Amino acid sequence: MMKIKKISAKETYPLRLEILRKNIPLPYEFSDDFDAETFHLGVFKDRKLIAVSSYMKANNPNFKGTQYQLRGMAALNEYQGFGAGKLMLQEAFLILTELKIDCLWCNARVIAVDFYEKFGLQTFGEKIELKFVGDHYVMFKYLE
Ligand SMILES: CC(C)(COP(=O)(O)OP(=O)(O)OC[C@H]1O[C@@H](n2cnc3c(N)ncnc32)[C@H](O)[C@@H]1OP(=O)(O)O)[C@@H](O)C(=O)NCCC(=O)NCCS
């Protein structure tokens, strides 16, 4: 059984490092990690943390209203495709709706675009190249 809960910024670091920053000279600590409005979600399987994601208040001028940015979405390789990503996004939508946030956006790796589209995010604009981590699309979803 998988369980989802809020976790601390520090708990996200090992997975960020392993899945998103392996051999990549970019920080795995984000400047907004400890902001009061920031929250981090973790999925546990048999008490083992298998997936993490972080949500930070951040405005993108392309979108309207109150906004959060999704960052650091990662599931351990051997646990990808088991529904942890889905659990986290669905929980984030609930939390953000309760907070009356209008829009969730992120910089999505090209390989993750189809995943985000399954949950109603849309790409915005052209592909952008981010240094060291390759091609990305800005993606967004207005919350109901
Ligand atoms: C992308 C990622 C976070 C998805 O998490 P996950 O736990 O593996 O995804 P889930 O098992 O919840 O998948 C939910 C649905 O999305 C689909 N899906 C998952 N990853 C996908 C991908 N990369 N491309 C297309 N579809 C994908 C699943 O098949 C599933 O579909 P279904 O509900 O029809 O069965 C995870 O695979 C991962 O950590 N990848 C490497 C790091 C990464 O790229 N992170 C995103 C950075 S922007």
The ligand as an SDF file (V2000), in Angstrom:
LIG
                    3D

 48 50  0  0  0  0  0  0  0  0999 V2000
    7.5680   11.3370  -14.3630 C   0  0  0  0  0  0  0  0  0  0  0  0
    7.3550   10.6050  -13.0390 C   0  0  0  0  0  0  0  0  0  0  0  0
    7.4360   11.6020  -11.8920 C   0  0  0  0  0  0  0  0  0  0  0  0
    5.9680    9.9750  -13.0440 C   0  0  0  0  0  0  0  0  0  0  0  0
    5.7270    9.3540  -11.7960 O   0  0  0  0  0  0  0  0  0  0  0  0
    5.2160    7.8410  -11.7390 P   0  0  0  0  0  0  0  0  0  0  0  0
    4.9410    7.5050  -10.3170 O   0  0  0  0  0  0  0  0  0  0  0  0
    6.1710    6.9900  -12.4820 O   0  0  0  0  0  0  0  0  0  0  0  0
    3.8520    7.9730  -12.5610 O   0  0  0  0  0  0  0  0  0  0  0  0
    2.4780    7.1830  -12.2960 P   0  0  0  0  0  0  0  0  0  0  0  0
    2.7990    5.7420  -12.0910 O   0  0  0  0  0  0  0  0  0  0  0  0
    1.6940    7.8630  -11.2440 O   0  0  0  0  0  0  0  0  0  0  0  0
    1.7890    7.3580  -13.6920 O   0  0  0  0  0  0  0  0  0  0  0  0
    0.5210    7.9530  -13.8670 C   0  0  0  0  0  0  0  0  0  0  0  0
    0.1330    7.8020  -15.3080 C   0  0  0  0  0  0  0  0  0  0  0  0
    1.0930    8.4780  -16.1370 O   0  0  0  0  0  0  0  0  0  0  0  0
    1.7320    7.5560  -17.0410 C   0  0  0  0  0  0  0  0  0  0  0  0
    3.1380    7.9270  -17.0940 N   0  0  0  0  0  0  0  0  0  0  0  0
    4.0390    7.9250  -16.1090 C   0  0  0  0  0  0  0  0  0  0  0  0
    5.2320    8.3920  -16.5240 N   0  0  0  0  0  0  0  0  0  0  0  0
    5.0620    8.6860  -17.8350 C   0  0  0  0  0  0  0  0  0  0  0  0
    5.9220    9.2310  -18.8280 C   0  0  0  0  0  0  0  0  0  0  0  0
    7.1810    9.5810  -18.5790 N   0  0  0  0  0  0  0  0  0  0  0  0
    5.4030    9.4000  -20.0740 N   0  0  0  0  0  0  0  0  0  0  0  0
    4.1100    9.0610  -20.3260 C   0  0  0  0  0  0  0  0  0  0  0  0
    3.2500    8.5560  -19.4160 N   0  0  0  0  0  0  0  0  0  0  0  0
    3.7160    8.3790  -18.1950 C   0  0  0  0  0  0  0  0  0  0  0  0
    1.5240    6.1920  -16.4010 C   0  0  0  0  0  0  0  0  0  0  0  0
    1.5430    5.1750  -17.3710 O   0  0  0  0  0  0  0  0  0  0  0  0
    0.1640    6.3470  -15.7630 C   0  0  0  0  0  0  0  0  0  0  0  0
   -0.8500    6.2020  -16.7250 O   0  0  0  0  0  0  0  0  0  0  0  0
   -2.2160    5.4010  -16.4190 P   0  0  0  0  0  0  0  0  0  0  0  0
   -2.8260    6.1050  -15.2360 O   0  0  0  0  0  0  0  0  0  0  0  0
   -2.9870    5.5290  -17.6710 O   0  0  0  0  0  0  0  0  0  0  0  0
   -1.7790    4.0310  -16.0780 O   0  0  0  0  0  0  0  0  0  0  0  0
    8.4220    9.5090  -12.8100 C   0  0  0  0  0  0  0  0  0  0  0  0
    8.3270    8.5580  -13.8190 O   0  0  0  0  0  0  0  0  0  0  0  0
    9.8410   10.0110  -12.6910 C   0  0  0  0  0  0  0  0  0  0  0  0
   10.3270   10.2900  -11.6030 O   0  0  0  0  0  0  0  0  0  0  0  0
   10.5720   10.1110  -13.8250 N   0  0  0  0  0  0  0  0  0  0  0  0
   11.9830   10.5460  -13.8200 C   0  0  0  0  0  0  0  0  0  0  0  0
   12.1550   11.9630  -13.3340 C   0  0  0  0  0  0  0  0  0  0  0  0
   11.3660   12.9540  -14.1330 C   0  0  0  0  0  0  0  0  0  0  0  0
   11.4050   12.9740  -15.3620 O   0  0  0  0  0  0  0  0  0  0  0  0
   10.6290   13.8060  -13.4110 N   0  0  0  0  0  0  0  0  0  0  0  0
    9.8290   14.8510  -14.0160 C   0  0  0  0  0  0  0  0  0  0  0  0
   10.6570   16.0720  -14.1480 C   0  0  0  0  0  0  0  0  0  0  0  0
    9.7600   17.3940  -14.9430 S   0  0  0  0  0  0  0  0  0  0  0  0
  1  2  1  0
  2  3  1  0
  2  4  1  0
  2 36  1  0
  4  5  1  0
  5  6  1  0
  6  7  2  0
  6  8  1  0
  6  9  1  0
  9 10  1  0
 10 11  2  0
 10 12  1  0
 10 13  1  0
 13 14  1  0
 14 15  1  0
 15 16  1  0
 15 30  1  0
 16 17  1  0
 17 18  1  0
 17 28  1  0
 18 19  1  0
 18 27  1  0
 19 20  2  0
 20 21  1  0
 21 22  1  0
 21 27  2  0
 22 23  1  0
 22 24  2  0
 24 25  1  0
 25 26  2  0
 26 27  1  0
 28 29  1  0
 28 30  1  0
 30 31  1  0
 31 32  1  0
 32 33  2  0
 32 34  1  0
 32 35  1  0
 36 37  1  0
 36 38  1  0
 38 39  2  0
 38 40  1  0
 40 41  1  0
 41 42  1  0
 42 43  1  0
 43 44  2  0
 43 45  1  0
 45 46  1  0
 46 47  1  0
 47 48  1  0
M  END
$$$$
